[in-house]
Amino acid sequence: MEWPLVLDEGAIGAQALSALALERATGVLTWSGRDESVRLYLRSGRPEATLDEAGGLKRDKSAVQNLVRGMACVTNGLLTFDPKEIAIDDSFGMDTLGLVLVALVRAATPQSLGALWQKQRDAALEATASFDKVSGALAQIGADNLAKSDMTGPVAAVTMRLGDARLGALTALWVLGGLKLTKKAAATVSAASAPAKPAAASNPVLERIDVVFASLDKQSHYEILGVADNVSAEDIRKAYYEAAKLWHSDHFSGTELGERVRKVEAIFVRVNEALKILSDAKERSNYDFLLGRKRKGLPTDVNVIMEADTIFRRAQALVRRGQAPAAEPLLQKALEMNKGESDFWAYWGYAYFCAKGTESFPEAKKAIDEALKLNEKSDAAYEFLGRMARVTGDNAAAQRHFKKCLELNPRNRDAERELRLIEMRGTHAPDRIGSKPGLLSRILGR
C-alpha cells in the first residue's frame, strides 16, 4: 500500500484496513476529510484504540469498532499511516478483516459506494482465483446472490444488475481480491471508418437515475432502502429518511431532468412503499415470507399457493382412505405448483410407491428425503418410510421409522397402529401396497 492514499481517486478505506491487517502492521491510520480527521491505532494489524487530537489513546471497544466500520466505507478524503509502537496493556483481539467485511456488506451507504464505482465506470471486473473463497466468506455473514456471472463484466453493467443493496458485497469482493479491475480495450477503428463524433459529456446524476430506475422492479424493499433484511425497525426508518432525501424532487433542483422526472417520481414512490411495508411488523413478516419463497424459486402468488394446497388436501384424503395410487397424479400437480411444502413431497413419495410398486422404492425414498430436508420433524415422512419398509419386508426399519414418527407426533394413530401390528404379527408377510393401512394385518390377526 502506497501512502498517502487519495480516496477521491477511486479508492476506499477498506483497502487500507485490509492491507494493514494482512501486513500485521503497527501504527496510526489517519483519515482526513475537509473539516475533520480521525485516527485509529493498530497493533499487528488489529484495531486497539482511537486517538484524540492531543494523541492520547481512548480504549473504548465499541468506539473502536465503529471507527473501523466507518473508515472501511469512506470513499473521499485522504488516508495516511504512521508506523509506530504505542504501549497498551492488553488486546481487544478484534478481527479487522471481519469488521471490514461486515461494514461493507451490511452497513455501507449505497450513495458513497455508487460514487466509488461511478469513478470506475470505464473499467471491467474479472474474477480471480480467489473468487470462490472470498464469496464463500461473504455468504457466511449474510451476503447472497454472489454469482460470478453477476459480478463480472463492464462496471456500468455490473452495478446496474446488482442495484444499490449489493454494491457492498461487490466492493468487498474487489477489496479482498476476489475480483480485479481491468481497463476496457479501446475499440479498433478501421482506416476507412468515418471519424467518430465527440461523445457527449456524461452526467453522473442522470446516469444514476437511469441505473436505479432500470432495476426498480427487480429490487426488494430492503434493496430499495439499501439495508440488509435483518435490520431493526429503527434502522429501516433511518434508511428511509436518507433514501427519501436522496430521491425527493427537491434534491434535483437546479438539474434539468427532462423526461427523467417521471423516473424520479417512480423511485420515490417505491421508497415510500418500502417504508409502509417494512415499518409494519405484520406486513414485514408476510413480505419476508414471500421474499424467502421468491429467493428459493418458489411461487409467491397467493392464488397459486392456495390452489396447490386445495389439491393437496384432496389427495391427502385419498391417501388416508387407502387410495394412494389415485392420489399420485394430484400430488404431482400440487408439487409442480409449489415445491416448498414438506408434506407434498412426503405424500407424493408414498403415493408414487403405491402406484408403481416396490421397484419404485429408490425414487419414492428420494422424494421423502426431500420432505425431510424441508422439515426434519415431519412425522408423515417417517410414517411413510415405515410403511414402505414394511411392504418391502424390512420390519426392523419399519419399526424404527414408526417409533421416530411417534416420537415426533404421539398422536399419529396410523403409525401407532402400524407399529402395534408389526409387533403382534412378527414376520408375517407384508401387506399389499396401496391397501388401506393395516387392513390385511387386522384380518390375519383375527
C-alpha positions in Angstrom: 0.0 0.0 0.0 1.4 3.4 -1.0 0.8 6.3 1.3 -0.9 8.7 1.3 -4.0 7.0 -0.2 -6.2 9.5 -2.0 -9.7 8.2 -1.7 -11.3 10.7 -4.1 -9.4 9.0 -7.0 -11.5 5.8 -6.8 -10.2 4.1 -3.7 -12.0 3.1 -0.5 -10.9 2.9 3.2 -11.5 -0.8 3.3 -8.4 -1.3 1.0 -6.1 0.4 3.5 -7.5 -1.5 6.5 -7.3 -4.9 4.7 -3.8 -4.3 3.6 -2.7 -3.3 7.1 -4.4 -6.3 8.6 -2.7 -8.7 6.1 0.7 -7.0 6.7 0.2 -7.2 10.5 1.2 -3.5 10.6 1.5 -1.5 13.8 0.9 2.3 13.8 -1.7 5.1 13.4 -4.1 5.2 10.5 -5.4 8.7 10.0 -8.4 9.7 7.8 -8.5 13.4 6.9 -11.7 14.9 5.4 -12.5 18.5 4.6 -13.2 19.7 8.1 -12.1 16.8 10.4 -9.8 14.0 10.9 -9.9 10.8 12.9 -7.2 8.4 14.0 -7.0 4.7 14.7 -4.2 2.8 16.4 -3.5 -0.7 15.1 -1.1 -3.2 16.6 -0.1 -6.2 14.5 -3.0 -5.3 12.1 -5.6 -5.3 14.8 -7.5 -2.2 15.9 -6.8 -1.3 19.5 -7.7 2.3 20.2 -8.8 5.7 18.9 -6.6 8.8 19.4 -7.8 12.2 20.4 -6.5 15.5 19.0 -3.6 15.5 21.5 -2.6 12.0 20.6 -4.0 10.4 23.7 -5.4 6.8 23.5 -9.1 6.1 24.0 -9.7 2.4 24.6 -13.4 2.0 24.2 -14.1 -1.2 22.3 -17.4 -0.1 20.8 -15.9 3.2 19.7 -13.0 1.4 18.0 -15.4 -1.0 16.2 -17.5 1.9 15.0 -14.4 3.8 13.7 -13.2 0.7 11.8 -16.6 0.3 10.2 -16.7 4.0 9.3 -13.2 4.1 7.9 -13.9 0.9 5.8 -16.7 2.7 4.0 -15.2 6.2 3.4 -14.6 7.0 -0.3 -13.4 10.5 0.0 -10.6 12.3 1.7 -7.0 11.2 2.5 -5.6 8.2 4.4 -2.1 8.3 5.9 -0.3 5.7 8.0 2.4 6.4 10.6 4.2 3.2 11.7 5.0 3.4 15.4 4.5 1.4 18.6 2.3 2.7 21.4 2.3 0.8 24.7 -1.0 -0.8 25.7 -1.7 -3.4 28.4 -3.9 -5.8 26.6 -5.6 -6.5 23.2 -9.2 -6.4 22.2 -8.4 -9.2 19.8 -10.6 -7.8 17.0 -10.7 -9.3 13.5 -10.0 -6.4 11.2 -11.0 -8.2 8.0 -14.2 -9.4 9.7 -15.2 -5.9 10.7 -14.4 -4.6 7.2 -16.5 -7.3 5.6 -19.5 -6.7 7.8 -19.1 -2.9 7.3 -19.2 -3.3 3.5 -21.9 -5.9 3.3 -24.3 -4.7 5.9 -23.6 -1.1 6.8 -22.2 0.6 3.7 -24.0 3.6 2.3 -25.1 2.8 -1.2 -24.7 6.5 -2.2 -21.0 6.6 -1.3 -20.3 3.2 -3.0 -22.3 4.2 -6.0 -20.0 7.2 -6.3 -16.9 4.9 -6.0 -18.0 2.7 -8.8 -19.0 5.6 -10.9 -15.3 6.6 -11.0 -14.5 3.1 -12.3 -17.3 3.0 -15.0 -14.8 2.8 -17.8 -13.2 -0.4 -16.4 -14.3 -4.0 -16.3 -14.4 -6.6 -13.5 -12.8 -10.0 -13.8 -13.0 -12.9 -11.3 -9.7 -14.1 -9.8 -8.7 -17.5 -8.5 -9.8 -16.3 -5.0 -13.4 -15.5 -6.1 -15.0 -18.7 -4.6 -13.0 -18.4 -1.4 -13.9 -14.7 -0.8 -17.6 -15.1 -1.9 -17.9 -18.1 0.5 -16.7 -15.9 3.4 -19.2 -13.2 2.4 -22.0 -15.7 2.2 -21.3 -16.6 5.9 -22.1 -13.1 7.0 -25.3 -12.7 5.1 -24.3 -11.7 1.5 -26.4 -13.6 -1.0 -26.6 -14.0 -4.8 -22.9 -13.7 -5.4 -22.9 -15.5 -8.7 -19.8 -15.0 -10.7 -21.8 -14.1 -13.8 -23.5 -11.2 -12.0 -20.2 -9.8 -10.6 -18.1 -9.7 -13.8 -18.2 -7.7 -16.9 -18.2 -3.9 -17.6 -18.5 -2.0 -14.3 -21.5 0.0 -15.6 -23.4 -3.2 -16.5 -22.5 -5.0 -13.3 -23.6 -2.1 -11.0 -26.8 -1.8 -12.9 -27.5 -5.5 -12.5 -26.7 -5.6 -8.8 -28.5 -2.4 -7.6 -27.5 -0.4 -4.5 -28.1 -3.2 -1.9 -25.4 -5.5 -3.3 -22.8 -2.8 -4.0 -21.3 -3.6 -0.6 -20.8 -7.2 -1.4 -19.3 -6.3 -4.8 -16.9 -3.9 -3.1 -15.9 -6.5 -0.6 -15.1 -9.0 -3.3 -12.9 -6.4 -5.0 -11.1 -5.2 -1.9 -10.3 -8.8 -0.8 -9.0 -9.9 -4.2 -12.0 -12.0 -5.4 -12.4 -9.5 -8.3 -9.9 -7.4 -10.2 -10.4 -4.2 -12.2 -9.1 -4.1 -15.8 -9.3 -1.3 -18.3 -11.5 -2.0 -21.3 -9.7 -2.3 -24.5 -10.2 0.6 -26.9 -12.4 -0.3 -29.9 -10.4 -0.9 -33.1 -11.2 1.6 -35.8 -10.6 0.9 -39.5 -8.8 3.5 -41.6 -11.8 3.7 -43.8 -14.1 4.5 -41.0 -15.6 7.9 -40.7 -14.3 10.0 -37.8 -16.3 9.4 -34.7 -18.4 12.2 -33.2 -17.2 13.5 -29.9 -19.0 11.8 -27.0 -21.4 13.9 -25.1 -20.3 14.7 -21.6 -21.7 12.3 -19.1 -23.8 13.5 -16.2 -23.4 11.2 -13.1 -26.7 12.3 -11.6 -28.7 11.5 -14.7 -26.9 8.2 -15.2 -27.7 7.2 -11.6 -31.4 7.9 -12.1 -31.4 5.7 -15.2 -29.5 2.8 -13.5 -31.7 2.8 -10.4 -35.0 3.1 -12.4 -33.9 0.2 -14.8 -33.5 -2.2 -11.8 -36.5 -0.9 -9.8 -38.8 -3.9 -10.5 -36.0 -6.4 -9.6 -35.1 -4.8 -6.2 -36.7 -5.8 -2.9 -38.0 -3.2 -0.4 -34.7 -3.8 1.5 -32.6 -3.2 -1.5 -34.6 0.0 -2.4 -33.7 1.4 1.1 -30.1 0.0 0.9 -30.3 -2.2 4.0 -29.9 -5.9 4.9 -33.1 -7.8 5.5 -32.4 -8.4 9.2 -32.0 -4.8 10.3 -34.1 -3.2 13.1 -37.2 -1.1 12.7 -35.2 1.9 13.7 -32.6 1.2 11.0 -35.4 0.9 8.5 -36.6 4.4 9.4 -33.1 5.9 9.3 -32.6 4.4 5.8 -35.9 5.7 4.7 -35.1 9.3 5.6 -31.8 9.0 3.7 -33.4 7.5 0.7 -36.4 9.9 0.7 -34.0 12.8 0.9 -31.9 11.4 -2.0 -34.9 10.8 -4.3 -37.2 13.7 -3.4 -37.7 16.2 -6.2 -36.1 19.0 -4.1 -32.8 17.1 -4.3 -32.7 17.7 -8.0 -33.5 21.4 -8.0 -31.2 23.1 -10.5 -30.8 19.9 -12.5 -32.5 19.7 -15.9 -34.2 16.2 -15.6 -36.4 16.3 -18.7 -38.2 13.0 -19.1 -36.4 11.6 -16.1 -38.8 13.5 -13.8 -41.2 10.5 -14.1 -38.4 8.1 -13.3 -37.5 10.0 -10.1 -41.2 10.1 -9.1 -41.4 6.3 -9.6 -38.3 5.7 -7.5 -39.7 8.0 -4.7 -43.0 6.0 -4.7 -41.1 2.8 -4.3 -39.1 4.3 -1.4 -42.4 5.2 0.4 -43.9 1.8 -0.4 -40.9 0.1 1.2 -41.3 2.1 4.4 -45.0 1.3 4.5 -44.4 -2.4 4.3 -41.3 -2.7 6.4 -42.3 -0.4 9.2 -45.4 -2.6 10.0 -44.4 -5.7 11.9 -47.2 -7.9 10.4 -46.8 -6.6 6.9 -43.0 -7.1 7.1 -43.4 -10.7 8.3 -45.7 -11.5 5.4 -43.3 -9.8 3.0 -40.3 -11.6 4.4 -42.1 -14.9 4.0 -42.9 -14.2 0.3 -39.4 -12.8 -0.3 -37.9 -16.0 1.1 -40.0 -18.1 -1.2 -39.0 -16.0 -4.2 -35.3 -16.4 -3.4 -35.8 -20.2 -3.3 -37.7 -20.2 -6.6 -41.0 -21.0 -5.0 -44.3 -19.4 -6.0 -45.3 -16.2 -4.3 -48.8 -15.8 -5.9 -51.2 -16.4 -3.1 -53.8 -17.9 -5.5 -51.3 -20.5 -6.8 -50.3 -21.4 -3.2 -53.9 -21.8 -2.2 -54.8 -23.8 -5.2 -51.9 -26.2 -4.7 -53.0 -26.6 -1.0 -56.6 -27.4 -2.1 -55.3 -30.1 -4.5 -53.1 -31.5 -1.7 -56.0 -31.7 0.7 -58.0 -33.8 -1.8 -55.0 -36.1 -2.4 -54.3 -36.4 1.4 -57.9 -37.6 2.0 -57.4 -40.2 -0.7 -54.2 -41.5 0.8 -55.8 -41.7 4.3 -58.7 -43.7 2.8 -56.3 -46.2 1.4 -56.5 -44.9 -2.2 -52.9 -43.7 -2.5 -52.4 -44.7 -6.2 -55.4 -42.4 -7.2 -53.8 -39.6 -5.2 -50.5 -39.7 -7.0 -51.3 -37.5 -10.1 -53.0 -34.9 -7.8 -49.9 -34.8 -5.6 -47.7 -34.5 -8.6 -49.7 -31.5 -9.8 -49.5 -29.9 -6.3 -45.8 -30.3 -6.4 -45.5 -28.7 -9.8 -47.3 -25.7 -8.4 -45.4 -25.5 -5.1 -42.2 -27.4 -4.4 -41.7 -25.8 -1.0 -44.0 -27.9 1.2 -42.6 -30.9 3.1 -45.9 -32.8 3.2 -46.4 -32.5 -0.6 -43.1 -34.4 -1.1 -43.8 -37.0 1.7 -47.3 -37.9 0.4 -46.2 -37.9 -3.2 -43.3 -40.3 -2.5 -45.6 -42.7 -0.7 -48.4 -42.4 -3.4 -45.8 -43.0 -6.1 -44.5 -46.1 -4.3 -48.1 -47.4 -4.0 -48.9 -46.7 -7.7 -45.7 -48.1 -9.2 -44.8 -50.9 -6.9 -41.7 -51.9 -4.9 -39.3 -51.3 -7.8 -40.1 -47.6 -7.4 -38.7 -47.5 -3.8 -35.5 -45.6 -4.6 -37.4 -42.8 -6.4 -40.1 -42.7 -3.7 -37.5 -42.6 -0.9 -35.7 -39.7 -2.7 -39.0 -37.7 -2.5 -39.4 -38.4 1.2 -35.8 -37.4 1.8 -36.6 -34.1 0.1 -39.5 -33.8 2.6 -37.1 -34.2 5.5 -34.7 -31.6 4.1 -37.6 -29.1 4.2 -38.8 -30.3 7.6 -36.7 -32.7 9.6 -39.5 -33.1 12.1 -42.1 -34.4 9.5 -43.9 -37.2 11.2 -45.7 -38.0 7.9 -42.3 -38.6 6.2 -41.3 -41.2 8.9 -44.7 -42.8 8.8 -44.5 -43.4 5.0 -40.9 -44.6 5.3 -42.2 -47.1 7.8 -45.0 -48.2 5.6 -42.7 -48.7 2.6 -40.2 -50.6 4.7 -43.0 -52.9 6.0 -44.1 -53.6 2.4 -40.6 -54.5 1.3 -40.3 -56.8 4.3 -37.8 -54.8 6.3 -39.7 -54.9 9.6 -36.7 -53.7 11.6 -36.5 -50.5 9.6 -40.3 -50.2 9.7 -40.3 -50.3 13.5 -37.5 -47.7 13.6 -39.4 -45.3 11.4 -42.7 -45.7 13.1 -41.1 -45.1 16.5 -39.4 -41.9 15.2 -42.8 -40.8 13.8 -44.5 -41.3 17.2 -41.6 -39.5 18.9 -42.3 -36.5 16.7 -46.1 -36.8 16.9 -47.5 -39.2 19.6 -51.0 -38.5 18.2 -50.3 -40.2 14.8 -52.8 -43.0 15.2 -51.9 -44.6 11.9 -48.2 -45.0 12.8 -49.2 -46.3 16.3 -51.5 -48.9 14.7 -48.9 -50.0 12.2 -46.2 -50.4 14.9 -48.5 -52.4 17.1 -49.5 -54.7 14.2 -45.8 -55.3 13.3 -45.0 -56.3 16.9 -48.1 -58.6 17.0 -47.5 -60.5 13.8 -43.8 -60.7 13.8 -42.5 -61.9 10.5 -45.9 -62.3 8.7 -45.9 -61.5 5.0 -46.1 -57.7 4.2 -49.4 -56.2 3.2 -50.3 -55.4 -0.4 -49.1 -51.9 -1.2 -51.8 -49.3 -1.7 -54.3 -51.1 0.6 -55.9 -49.4 3.5 -53.4 -49.1 6.3 -53.3 -52.2 8.4 -56.3 -53.9 6.7 -54.6 -57.2 5.9 -52.9 -57.1 9.3 -56.2 -56.9 11.1 -57.6 -59.8 9.1 -54.6 -62.0 9.8 -54.8 -61.1 13.4 -58.3 -62.5 13.9 
